[in-house]
Amino acid sequence: MSRRVGIVLTVAVTAAIVTQAQTRTVSAAQPQLKAAHFTPAAGWRVHEGVVRACPGVSAARCSYVASAASTTRLRDCLVCLPHQTAAAMAPGDILIAITVSVEHPPRVARSFAWPPHLTRRQVHSPLEGLPARIGGYQGTTRVGTREVFVMVFFGRANPTDRQLHRANAELRRARIG
């Protein structure tokens, strides 16, 4: 009887070791998700979040991480619609929020080339329940295996040429890792 227990125990330990080795191989093959990285520039505040599982599913199925660059103090979470930040935005302020995710299977089609180049006609107001004085842009695309969600908010419904230039320059400096 003890020999039988020893064999069962040996088989169980061997199975556990093989499973652990296979798990390491699979996770090592998956690319590590990183936040979009904004290069610090004069007048911009940079924020990076941590990788999280998408709501309601496992991290293996879908993970995301958010980051932001703003010319004003961020008053909301990185993945929240910026109601408090928008309420405090001066007309010249800009907020750029980028969420990078990996989802299996991928759900997002390429709708623009990275980095996006914003024009005045792409900015809309009102947007998603924000005040009408706030202009906003929303876009999604794929960069390699990453799904990228970009939201840009301006302190006025119709951004100035200077605001568009600053936002586009910041988007060009952002790196998707």
C-alpha positions as a Markdown table, in Angstrom:
| # | Residue | x | y | z |
|---|---|---|---|---|
| 1 | Met | 0.0 | 0.0 | 0.0 |
| 2 | Ser | 2.8 | 2.4 | 0.8 |
| 3 | Arg | 4.5 | 1.6 | -2.5 |
| 4 | Arg | 1.3 | 2.6 | -4.3 |
| 5 | Val | 1.1 | 5.9 | -2.4 |
| 6 | Gly | 4.8 | 6.6 | -3.4 |
| 7 | Ile | 4.1 | 6.0 | -7.1 |
| 8 | Val | 1.0 | 8.2 | -7.0 |
| 9 | Leu | 2.9 | 10.9 | -5.2 |
| 10 | Thr | 5.8 | 10.7 | -7.7 |
| 11 | Val | 3.4 | 10.9 | -10.7 |
| 12 | Ala | 1.7 | 14.0 | -9.1 |
| 13 | Val | 5.0 | 15.8 | -8.4 |
| 14 | Thr | 6.2 | 15.1 | -11.9 |
| 15 | Ala | 2.9 | 16.4 | -13.4 |
| 16 | Ala | 3.2 | 19.5 | -11.3 |
| 17 | Ile | 6.8 | 20.1 | -12.4 |
| 18 | Val | 5.8 | 19.7 | -16.1 |
| 19 | Thr | 2.8 | 22.0 | -15.7 |
| 20 | Gln | 4.9 | 24.6 | -14.0 |
| 21 | Ala | 7.5 | 24.4 | -16.8 |
| 22 | Gln | 4.8 | 24.8 | -19.5 |
| 23 | Thr | 3.3 | 27.7 | -17.7 |
| 24 | Arg | 6.6 | 29.5 | -17.6 |
| 25 | Thr | 7.2 | 28.9 | -21.3 |
| 26 | Val | 3.8 | 30.3 | -22.2 |
| 27 | Ser | 4.1 | 33.4 | -20.1 |
| 28 | Ala | 7.6 | 34.0 | -21.2 |
| 29 | Ala | 6.5 | 33.9 | -24.8 |
| 30 | Gln | 3.8 | 36.6 | -24.2 |
| 31 | Pro | 5.0 | 40.2 | -24.7 |
| 32 | Gln | 5.0 | 42.2 | -21.5 |
| 33 | Leu | 2.4 | 45.0 | -21.6 |
| 34 | Lys | 3.8 | 48.5 | -20.9 |
| 35 | Ala | 2.2 | 51.9 | -20.6 |
| 36 | Ala | 2.5 | 54.4 | -23.4 |
| 37 | His | 5.6 | 56.4 | -22.4 |
| 38 | Phe | 5.5 | 60.2 | -22.7 |
| 39 | Thr | 8.9 | 61.9 | -22.9 |
| 40 | Pro | 8.9 | 64.7 | -20.3 |
| 41 | Ala | 8.6 | 68.1 | -22.0 |
| 42 | Ala | 8.3 | 71.6 | -20.6 |
| 43 | Gly | 4.8 | 72.4 | -19.5 |
| 44 | Trp | 3.5 | 68.8 | -19.4 |
| 45 | Arg | 2.7 | 66.5 | -16.5 |
| 46 | Val | 3.1 | 62.8 | -17.1 |
| 47 | His | 1.3 | 60.0 | -15.4 |
| 48 | Glu | 1.6 | 56.2 | -15.9 |
| 49 | Gly | -0.7 | 53.5 | -14.5 |
| 50 | Val | -0.1 | 49.9 | -13.7 |
| 51 | Val | -1.1 | 46.8 | -15.8 |
| 52 | Arg | -4.6 | 45.5 | -14.8 |
| 53 | Ala | -6.9 | 42.8 | -16.1 |
| 54 | Cys | -9.8 | 44.1 | -18.1 |
| 55 | Pro | -13.1 | 44.1 | -16.1 |
| 56 | Gly | -14.8 | 40.8 | -15.9 |
| 57 | Val | -12.2 | 38.6 | -17.6 |
| 58 | Ser | -8.8 | 37.1 | -16.7 |
| 59 | Ala | -5.6 | 38.9 | -17.3 |
| 60 | Ala | -4.6 | 36.2 | -19.8 |
| 61 | Arg | -7.7 | 37.1 | -21.9 |
| 62 | Cys | -7.3 | 40.9 | -21.7 |
| 63 | Ser | -5.0 | 43.3 | -19.9 |
| 64 | Tyr | -4.6 | 47.1 | -20.1 |
| 65 | Val | -2.5 | 50.0 | -18.8 |
| 66 | Ala | -3.2 | 53.7 | -19.1 |
| 67 | Ser | -1.0 | 56.8 | -19.2 |
| 68 | Ala | -1.6 | 60.5 | -19.6 |
| 69 | Ala | 0.1 | 63.8 | -20.4 |
| 70 | Ser | -1.5 | 67.0 | -19.4 |
| 71 | Thr | -0.9 | 70.7 | -19.2 |
| 72 | Thr | -3.1 | 70.9 | -16.1 |
| 73 | Arg | -3.3 | 68.8 | -12.9 |
| 74 | Leu | -5.1 | 65.5 | -13.5 |
| 75 | Arg | -8.0 | 65.2 | -11.1 |
| 76 | Asp | -9.5 | 61.9 | -12.3 |
| 77 | Cys | -8.2 | 58.3 | -12.5 |
| 78 | Leu | -6.3 | 57.5 | -15.7 |
| 79 | Val | -9.0 | 55.4 | -17.2 |
| 80 | Cys | -12.0 | 57.6 | -16.1 |
| 81 | Leu | -13.7 | 60.2 | -18.3 |
| 82 | Pro | -12.0 | 63.4 | -17.0 |
| 83 | His | -15.1 | 65.2 | -15.6 |
| 84 | Gln | -13.3 | 66.9 | -12.7 |
| 85 | Thr | -10.2 | 67.7 | -14.8 |
| 86 | Ala | -12.4 | 69.1 | -17.6 |
| 87 | Ala | -14.3 | 71.3 | -15.1 |
| 88 | Ala | -11.0 | 72.8 | -14.0 |
| 89 | Met | -9.4 | 73.1 | -17.4 |
| 90 | Ala | -8.5 | 76.6 | -18.6 |
| 91 | Pro | -9.1 | 77.4 | -22.3 |
| 92 | Gly | -5.4 | 76.7 | -23.2 |
| 93 | Asp | -5.2 | 73.3 | -21.4 |
| 94 | Ile | -4.7 | 69.9 | -23.0 |
| 95 | Leu | -5.1 | 66.4 | -21.7 |
| 96 | Ile | -3.9 | 63.3 | -23.7 |
| 97 | Ala | -4.9 | 59.9 | -22.3 |
| 98 | Ile | -3.6 | 56.7 | -23.9 |
| 99 | Thr | -4.7 | 53.2 | -22.9 |
| 100 | Val | -2.8 | 50.2 | -24.3 |
| 101 | Ser | -4.2 | 46.8 | -24.1 |
| 102 | Val | -3.7 | 43.2 | -25.3 |
| 103 | Glu | -6.8 | 41.2 | -25.9 |
| 104 | His | -7.2 | 37.6 | -27.1 |
| 105 | Pro | -8.7 | 37.6 | -29.7 |
| 106 | Pro | -7.9 | 41.2 | -30.8 |
| 107 | Arg | -11.1 | 43.3 | -31.2 |
| 108 | Val | -9.8 | 46.7 | -32.5 |
| 109 | Ala | -9.2 | 47.4 | -36.2 |
| 110 | Arg | -6.6 | 50.0 | -37.4 |
| 111 | Ser | -8.4 | 53.3 | -37.8 |
| 112 | Phe | -5.3 | 55.5 | -38.0 |
| 113 | Ala | -1.5 | 55.2 | -38.3 |
| 114 | Trp | 0.5 | 55.7 | -35.1 |
| 115 | Pro | 1.0 | 58.4 | -34.0 |
| 116 | Pro | -2.3 | 60.1 | -34.8 |
| 117 | His | -2.2 | 63.6 | -36.3 |
| 118 | Leu | -5.1 | 65.6 | -35.0 |
| 119 | Thr | -6.9 | 68.2 | -37.1 |
| 120 | Arg | -9.5 | 70.7 | -36.0 |
| 121 | Arg | -12.3 | 68.8 | -37.8 |
| 122 | Gln | -11.6 | 65.7 | -35.7 |
| 123 | Val | -12.3 | 67.5 | -32.5 |
| 124 | His | -15.9 | 67.3 | -31.3 |
| 125 | Ser | -18.0 | 69.0 | -28.6 |
| 126 | Pro | -19.9 | 68.1 | -26.5 |
| 127 | Leu | -18.2 | 64.8 | -26.0 |
| 128 | Glu | -19.3 | 62.0 | -23.6 |
| 129 | Gly | -21.2 | 64.2 | -21.1 |
| 130 | Leu | -18.4 | 66.7 | -20.7 |
| 131 | Pro | -19.1 | 70.4 | -20.8 |
| 132 | Ala | -19.8 | 71.9 | -24.3 |
| 133 | Arg | -16.8 | 74.2 | -23.8 |
| 134 | Ile | -14.4 | 71.2 | -23.9 |
| 135 | Gly | -13.4 | 69.8 | -27.2 |
| 136 | Gly | -12.4 | 66.1 | -27.6 |
| 137 | Tyr | -10.9 | 63.5 | -29.9 |
| 138 | Gln | -11.3 | 59.8 | -29.6 |
| 139 | Gly | -9.5 | 57.2 | -31.7 |
| 140 | Thr | -8.5 | 53.5 | -31.7 |
| 141 | Thr | -5.9 | 51.6 | -33.6 |
| 142 | Arg | -3.6 | 48.6 | -33.4 |
| 143 | Val | 0.2 | 48.9 | -33.0 |
| 144 | Gly | 1.6 | 45.5 | -33.6 |
| 145 | Thr | -0.2 | 43.2 | -31.1 |
| 146 | Arg | -1.3 | 46.2 | -29.0 |
| 147 | Glu | -4.7 | 47.8 | -29.1 |
| 148 | Val | -4.3 | 51.6 | -28.5 |
| 149 | Phe | -7.1 | 53.9 | -27.4 |
| 150 | Val | -6.4 | 57.7 | -27.6 |
| 151 | Met | -8.4 | 60.5 | -26.1 |
| 152 | Val | -7.4 | 64.1 | -26.3 |
| 153 | Phe | -9.3 | 66.9 | -24.5 |
| 154 | Phe | -8.9 | 70.6 | -25.1 |
| 155 | Gly | -9.9 | 73.4 | -22.8 |
| 156 | Arg | -12.0 | 74.9 | -25.6 |
| 157 | Ala | -14.5 | 73.4 | -28.1 |
| 158 | Asn | -12.4 | 74.5 | -31.0 |
| 159 | Pro | -8.7 | 74.2 | -30.2 |
| 160 | Thr | -6.3 | 76.8 | -31.4 |
| 161 | Asp | -3.5 | 76.1 | -33.9 |
| 162 | Arg | -1.1 | 76.3 | -31.0 |
| 163 | Gln | -3.0 | 73.7 | -29.0 |
| 164 | Leu | -3.2 | 71.3 | -32.0 |
| 165 | His | 0.5 | 71.7 | -32.6 |
| 166 | Arg | 1.4 | 71.0 | -28.9 |
| 167 | Ala | -0.9 | 68.0 | -28.8 |
| 168 | Asn | 0.5 | 66.5 | -32.0 |
| 169 | Ala | 4.1 | 67.1 | -30.9 |
| 170 | Glu | 3.3 | 65.3 | -27.6 |
| 171 | Leu | 1.7 | 62.4 | -29.5 |
| 172 | Arg | 4.8 | 62.1 | -31.7 |
| 173 | Arg | 7.0 | 61.8 | -28.6 |
| 174 | Ala | 4.8 | 59.1 | -27.0 |
| 175 | Arg | 6.2 | 55.6 | -27.3 |
| 176 | Ile | 4.1 | 52.4 | -27.3 |
| 177 | Gly | 6.1 | 49.7 | -25.6 |
